[in-house]
Amino acid sequence: MEEHASPTLTLGPVTFDLTLVLVSAITVAIIFFLVFWASRRMEMKPKGKQNVLEYVYELTVNFTKGNLGDEEAKRYALFFFTVFTFLLVANNLGLMTKLETPEGYNFWTSPTANMAYDFGLATIAIVFCHVEGIRRRGFKAYLMSFVTPAAMTPMNILEEVTNLVSLALRLYGNIYAGEVLVSLLLQLSQQSAFAYPIALLLNIIWTAFSVFISCLQGYVFIMLVSMYLNKKINGESE
């Protein structure tokens, strides 16, 4: 498969991937517009677009309350709603179209199809869990959970690393694989008139399956983060 690079902008020591900046901004804009539109003129008895918005919100509460409990799930519902809706949109952007130039530049992709991007998302989620653990339990009690018993300290630290890596790689692997196969099917459709209808049918089937997997990965991501958060705010004994 032909490789395509993203245009970049370097400001001092920092290099920005302009494609990731673009699709991230588009993701945020889509979510902001949909939530803003659905939350206008809200009524006590929801209907239409308000019903959909409240359904997605309640869905995130139901997803996480098995790990956090009803009270804590509602306390952190806005955080998980934000993460879940972001992933629902971001994971599926790359399935919509391809914008690639003859010079080898790619201007459209799912941001979560980039490994570094997913490590960034996972880092934010893990740091949030640590911060909440310290805020809710106090720094001393929180620190003691890592060194009690002392023999388990290396394993406790290793667990934090594996949580971060597994959270990022699970998301990256599924989204990236979906986009790779879509690109391969697009190339197949260009080989001959005979191959085009076959590639088109396969592309439709694979895109539908990829949408399902993308939504499933959003669910898995917030489920895992809610498990980590519960451990941090309640401790090992909970």
N, C-alpha and C positions, 0 to 999 in steps of 0.2 A: 504494500500500500504506500502511495506517495505521501511523504511527510510534508506537513504545512506548519510554518512557524507563525507565531503571533507578533504583530508589531509591538515595539517596546518604546518606552520613554525613560531616559536616565536623568535623574535630578540628583546631582551629588553622588553619594554612595548608594542610592536606592534606584533600582530599575523597576519600572511599572510595566506589567503586561497589559497593554491597552485593550486587548480583546476581553480579558477578565474584568477589567474596570468597566467596560461597556456593558457586558452582560450582567454584571452585578448591579449596576445602576438600573438597568432595565428590569431586573428581578424585583428590586426594591420599589420601583415606580409602579409595576403591575400590582404588587401586593397593596401598596398605599392606595392606589386608585380603587381597587376592588373593595377594600375595607372601608374606605371613605364613602364610596358610593352605597355600599350595603348598610352602612350605619346612619345614613341620613333619615330623618323623620322616623325614628324608632317608636314603636308602639308597644303597649303592654301585652297585647296579643299579637305575636310576630306572624308575619306572612311574607311570602315572596323572598326577596333578596335578604331581608333581615333574618328569615328562618334559616336560610343557608349559612349565613354568618354565625348564628348562634349554634347551629348544628356542628360546624367545624370546631368552634370553641369548646363545646361540650364533649366533642370527640377526643380532643387532647386531654381533657380532664379524665375521661373514662380510660384512656390509654395509660395514664400515669398513676391513677389512684390505687391500682393493684400493688404498686411498689411503694408509694408514698402515703397512702391512706387518703380519705376524703378531704380532711382539713388541709393537709399539706399540698395535695394536688390542686386545690383551689387557690392556695396561697401563691403557688408558682405557675398557675395556669397561663398567665400572660407571657411568661418567658417561653414556655413550651409551645404555646400557640404561635409565637413569633418564629421560633425555630422550625416548627412543623410546616407552616405556610411558606417559609423561605425555601425549604427543601422541596416542597411540592412543585414550586415554580422552577427553581434552579435546576433540579434534576431532569426536567423535561424540556428545557429550552433547546438543547442540542438536537432534539428529535424533530423540531419544527422545520428546519431548513439548513442549508449549507451556504456559506458565503466565503468562497476561496478564490484568490486571484491567480492568474497565470504566473505571477512572480513568486508564488509559493506562500502567500500570506493567508491566514485564516482569520476571518472577522466574526465568526459566530460559533459558539460551542456552549455546552452546559458548564458553568463555572465549577461544578462539582466533579467534572471529568478531569480536573487537574489535581495531581497528588498534593502539591504544596498548598493549594487552596483548601483541600479537605483536612490537611494537618492543621491549618489555621483555624478552621471551624471547630475541629476536635479540641484544640488547645483552649479556645474561648470557652467551650462547654466544660472542660475539666477544671480550668481556673475558676469558673463560676461556682462549681461544686466545692472547691477548696475554700473559696472566700465565704460562701454560705456556711460551711462547716465551722470555720473560725468564728464567724459572727454569731452563730447560734449556740455554740458550745464553749466558746472562749479559747484563746490561743493555747493555754497550758493543757487543758483537757484534750484539745485536738491534737497537739503535738505528742502527748503521751500515748495516743492510740497507735502511733507509728513505732513506738519503742517499747511497747508492753505486749508480750514479753520481749526482752532485749534480743533474744536469739532470732526473732522473727523480723527484726528491723530490715535486713537486706531484702527479704521476700516482700515486705510491705512496700518498699520503695520500688522494687521490680514490678509489682502489681500496678503501680501508678503508670509506669512506662508502657506496660502491655495494654492497659486500658486505653491509653491515648493512641497507640499504634493500631490496635484492632478497630477502634472507632473510626479512624481515618481511612484505613486500607479497605475496610468492608464497604464503605460508601464509594470510595474511588474505584475499586475493582468492578463493581456492578454498573456504575454509570459510564465509565470509560469503555467497558466491553460492549455496552449497548450502542455507543456512538461508533465504535470501530466497525461493527457488523453492518450498521446502516451505511457507512461509507463504502464498504465492500460491495454491498448490494447496489448502490448507486453506480459504482464502476462497472458492475456486471451488466446493468441495464444499458450501458453505452457500447457494449461489445458488438451487438447485432440486433436486428429487428426481431429475431426469434427469441433472443434472451430477454428482451425488454418486458414482455408480459409476465414471464416467470419471475424476473427480479422485482417487478411491481407488486405482484401478489405476495412474494416473500417479504417484501419491505413493509407492506401493510400489516401482515401478521406479526412481524418482528417489532414494528413500532407499537402496536397494541400491547404486546407482551412487555416491551420496555417501559411503557407508561405504567403498567401494573407493578413492575419491579421498582421503578423510580418512586412510586407512592409507598410501596412496601419498605423501601430503604429509609424514607422519612419517618415511618412508624418505628422501625427498628432503632433508628438513631435516638429518638426521644425516649423510647423505652429503656435503652441502655443508660442514657444520661440520667433518667429518673432513678434507676437502680444505684448509680454512683452517688447521686445527690442524697438519697435516703441513707446510704452508708455514712456519708460525711456528716449529716446533720443529726443522726440518731446514734451512730456508733456501731461497733461490731455486735454488741449484745442485743440490738433491736432486731 
